C-alpha cells in the first residue's frame, strides 16, 4: 500500500542529491591544457572560471597563459594552481590518475574527429561548467555559420596541402581539419600518401611538387615560425606551378566563423596551431 509513495520519495531524494552534487561540482578554478578546450571555455562564457591555460593556448589573448605543458604535463605544477577541474587533450602517462589522487576532477577531450564530435565536447564543457545553455547556443551558431559558408563557397575543387610541421607531416581527409576541407570541396594531396592510414603521413618535397597543390595551409606558423616567405624560400618551391608566395595570405577562420572560404581564393593560408 505504501510502495508507490516510497518509490516516489526515493526518486525525489535521489534527484535532490544529484542536483545538489551537480551544483556543488560547478568548477571555479579550471586549468585547461588543451588549446581547443581553452577556446571553447571562453566562447561559452566560462572564461572567468579559468585560472591557467597551457603554453599552446594562443586564443583568446585574455586567457591566463602560463608555461604549463599539455604535451608533458607535470602534476605538481598543475596542482600549484589549486584547480577543481583540469581539462587535458590527452593523458601521457599517469597525469590524470595523479591529479585524481589529489581530489582534482579531470576531463580528457582528445582531438575531435569530426564536427559532431566537436559539438559534443563543447556541450560537455557547458554541462560541467554550468554554461550548458550558452554551449548549446554556440553549437547552433556554429552549425548555421558553417552551413552558410559551405553554401556560399564556389566549388572549385582545388587541391590543398596542409602542413603540420616543416618536415612535411600533413593531415588527410580522415582527420578533423581534413573533413573541414572536404566540406568545401577541396582535394587533399595527403590522402594518397597515407599508406598506414594514420591520418598524419609524412610527405616529401618531391611528392608535394608532383601533386602541385593549389593551396598551402601552414599549421606550423606558431610552433615553427613558418610563413609564406619561409615557404617561398624553400629551394624546391619554384617547381610548383602555383607558388605559395601570395601576399594576400589570410588566417584560416576558426570553426566558430565561416571557414575555408578565404582559402578557396588564396594560395597560402595560416592557421594558429596544428589540429
C-alpha positions in Angstrom: 0.0 0.0 0.0 2.9 2.4 0.7 5.1 1.1 -2.1 4.4 3.8 -4.7 4.8 6.7 -2.3 8.1 5.2 -1.1 9.3 4.8 -4.7 8.4 8.4 -5.4 10.1 9.6 -2.3 13.2 7.7 -3.1 13.3 9.1 -6.6 12.8 12.6 -5.2 15.7 12.2 -2.7 17.9 10.9 -5.5 17.1 13.8 -7.7 17.8 16.3 -4.9 21.1 14.7 -4.0 22.1 14.6 -7.7 21.1 18.2 -8.2 22.9 19.3 -5.1 26.0 17.4 -6.2 25.9 18.9 -9.7 25.6 22.4 -8.2 28.5 21.9 -5.8 30.6 20.4 -8.6 30.5 23.6 -10.8 34.2 24.4 -11.0 35.6 27.8 -10.3 39.3 27.2 -10.8 39.8 25.5 -14.2 43.1 24.6 -15.7 43.0 23.9 -19.4 45.8 22.1 -21.1 44.0 21.9 -24.4 44.0 24.8 -26.9 40.7 23.7 -28.2 39.1 23.5 -24.8 40.5 26.9 -23.8 38.9 28.5 -26.8 35.6 26.7 -26.1 35.6 27.6 -22.4 35.8 31.3 -23.2 33.3 31.0 -26.1 30.6 29.6 -23.8 31.2 32.2 -21.1 33.3 30.1 -18.7 36.4 32.2 -19.1 36.2 33.8 -15.6 36.4 30.3 -14.1 39.7 29.6 -15.9 42.8 30.2 -13.8 45.5 28.8 -16.1 46.0 27.6 -19.7 48.9 25.8 -21.3 51.6 27.3 -23.4 50.0 26.3 -26.7 46.7 28.0 -25.9 47.1 31.1 -28.1 43.4 32.2 -28.1 41.8 34.2 -26.7 44.6 36.7 -25.8 42.9 37.4 -22.5 43.3 33.8 -21.3 45.7 33.3 -18.3 48.6 32.0 -20.2 51.3 30.0 -18.4 54.3 27.8 -19.1 52.3 24.6 -18.3 52.7 22.0 -21.0 49.8 19.9 -22.4 52.3 17.6 -24.0 54.4 16.8 -21.0 52.1 17.8 -18.1 53.5 18.0 -14.6 51.1 17.0 -11.8 52.8 19.2 -9.2 52.9 22.2 -11.4 49.2 21.9 -12.3 48.3 21.3 -8.6 50.0 24.6 -7.7 47.1 26.5 -9.3 44.7 24.7 -6.9 42.3 23.7 -9.7 39.0 22.0 -9.1 38.9 20.9 -12.8 41.6 20.1 -15.3 40.9 19.6 -19.0 43.5 17.5 -20.8 43.7 16.9 -24.6 45.5 13.6 -23.9 47.0 11.8 -21.0 50.6 11.0 -21.4 51.5 8.5 -18.6 49.5 8.8 -15.4 48.8 12.5 -15.3 45.0 12.1 -14.9 45.4 9.4 -12.2 47.9 11.6 -10.3 45.5 14.6 -10.3 42.6 12.4 -9.3 44.6 11.1 -6.3 44.8 14.7 -5.2 41.0 15.0 -5.4 41.1 17.1 -8.6 38.5 16.4 -11.3 39.9 15.6 -14.7 38.3 15.6 -18.2 40.1 14.3 -21.2 39.0 15.7 -24.5 41.0 14.2 -27.3 41.1 16.0 -30.7 37.6 15.7 -32.2 37.5 13.6 -35.4 34.6 15.5 -36.9 32.2 18.3 -36.3 29.7 16.3 -34.3 32.5 15.3 -32.0 33.5 18.9 -31.6 29.9 19.9 -30.8 29.7 17.1 -28.2 32.8 18.3 -26.5 31.5 21.9 -26.3 28.3 20.7 -24.8 30.1 18.6 -22.3 32.2 21.6 -21.2 28.9 23.5 -20.9 27.3 20.9 -18.7 30.4 20.7 -16.4 30.9 24.4 -16.0 27.3 25.4 -15.6 27.0 27.0 -19.1 25.0 24.4 -21.0 22.6 27.0 -22.4 25.4 29.1 -23.8 27.2 25.9 -25.2 24.0 24.9 -27.0 23.6 28.4 -28.4 27.2 28.3 -29.6 26.8 25.0 -31.3 23.7 26.3 -33.0 25.5 29.4 -34.3 28.4 27.3 -35.5 26.2 25.0 -37.5 24.4 27.9 -39.1 27.6 29.7 -39.9 29.3 26.6 -41.4 26.2 25.8 -43.5 26.2 29.4 -44.9 29.9 29.2 -45.6 29.7 25.9 -47.4 26.7 27.1 -49.5 28.4 30.3 -50.5 31.8 28.9 -51.3 32.5 28.3 -55.0 33.0 24.6 -55.8 36.4 24.9 -57.5 37.8 21.5 -56.5 41.2 23.0 -55.6 44.0 20.8 -54.2 45.3 21.5 -50.7 48.5 20.7 -48.8 48.1 21.1 -45.0 51.5 21.4 -43.4 51.7 20.4 -39.7 55.5 20.6 -39.4 58.4 21.9 -41.6 59.4 18.3 -42.2 56.2 17.8 -44.2 53.9 15.9 -41.8 50.4 16.5 -43.1 46.8 15.7 -42.3 44.5 13.6 -44.5 40.7 13.8 -45.1 40.2 11.3 -42.2 41.2 14.0 -39.7 39.2 16.8 -38.3 40.7 19.5 -40.4 40.7 17.2 -43.4 36.9 16.7 -43.0 36.6 20.5 -43.0 38.4 20.8 -46.2 36.2 18.1 -47.8 33.1 20.0 -46.7 34.3 22.8 -49.0 35.2 20.5 -51.9 38.9 20.7 -51.5 41.1 17.8 -52.6 43.7 16.8 -50.1 47.0 15.7 -51.5 48.0 13.8 -48.4 45.2 11.2 -48.9 47.1 9.2 -51.5 50.3 9.2 -49.4 48.8 7.7 -46.2 49.9 4.1 -46.7 49.5 3.3 -43.0 46.1 5.0 -42.6 47.5 7.0 -39.7 45.8 10.2 -40.8 49.1 12.1 -40.5 51.6 10.9 -43.1 55.0 12.5 -43.7 55.3 13.7 -47.2 58.4 14.6 -49.2 59.3 17.7 -51.1 59.3 15.6 -54.3 55.8 14.3 -53.6 54.4 17.8 -52.8 55.9 19.1 -56.1 54.5 16.2 -58.0 51.0 16.8 -56.7 51.2 20.6 -57.4 48.9 21.8 -54.6 47.0 24.9 -55.4 46.6 25.8 -51.7 49.2 25.6 -49.0 47.9 25.8 -45.4 50.6 26.4 -42.7 49.7 24.9 -39.3 53.3 25.4 -38.2 53.4 29.2 -38.2 53.3 29.4 -34.3 55.3 26.3 -33.4 58.0 26.6 -36.0 58.0 30.1 -37.4 56.8 29.1 -40.9 55.4 31.9 -43.1 54.6 32.5 -46.7 58.0 34.0 -47.1 59.7 31.0 -45.5 57.8 28.7 -47.8 58.8 30.8 -50.8 62.4 30.5 -49.8 62.4 26.7 -49.9 64.7 25.7 -52.8 62.1 23.4 -54.4 59.1 25.7 -54.2 59.8 27.3 -57.6 58.9 24.0 -59.2 55.3 24.5 -58.2 53.1 25.9 -60.9 51.1 27.8 -58.3 53.7 29.3 -55.9 52.9 29.8 -52.3 54.1 33.4 -52.4 50.8 35.3 -52.3 51.0 38.5 -50.3 47.2 38.1 -49.6 47.8 35.3 -47.1 44.9 35.1 -44.6 44.2 33.3 -41.3 42.0 30.3 -41.7 38.9 31.3 -39.7 38.1 29.3 -36.7 35.4 26.7 -36.7 33.1 29.2 -35.0 33.2 31.5 -38.0 32.8 30.9 -41.8 35.9 28.9 -42.6 37.9 27.9 -45.6 36.1 30.4 -47.8 39.2 32.6 -47.8 41.4 29.7 -48.5 39.4 28.9 -51.6 40.7 32.1 -53.1 44.3 32.4 -51.8 47.3 30.3 -52.3 48.7 30.4 -48.8 46.7 30.3 -45.6 47.8 30.3 -42.0 46.2 28.5 -39.0 47.3 29.4 -35.5 48.3 25.9 -34.4 48.2 22.3 -35.5 44.8 20.5 -35.1 
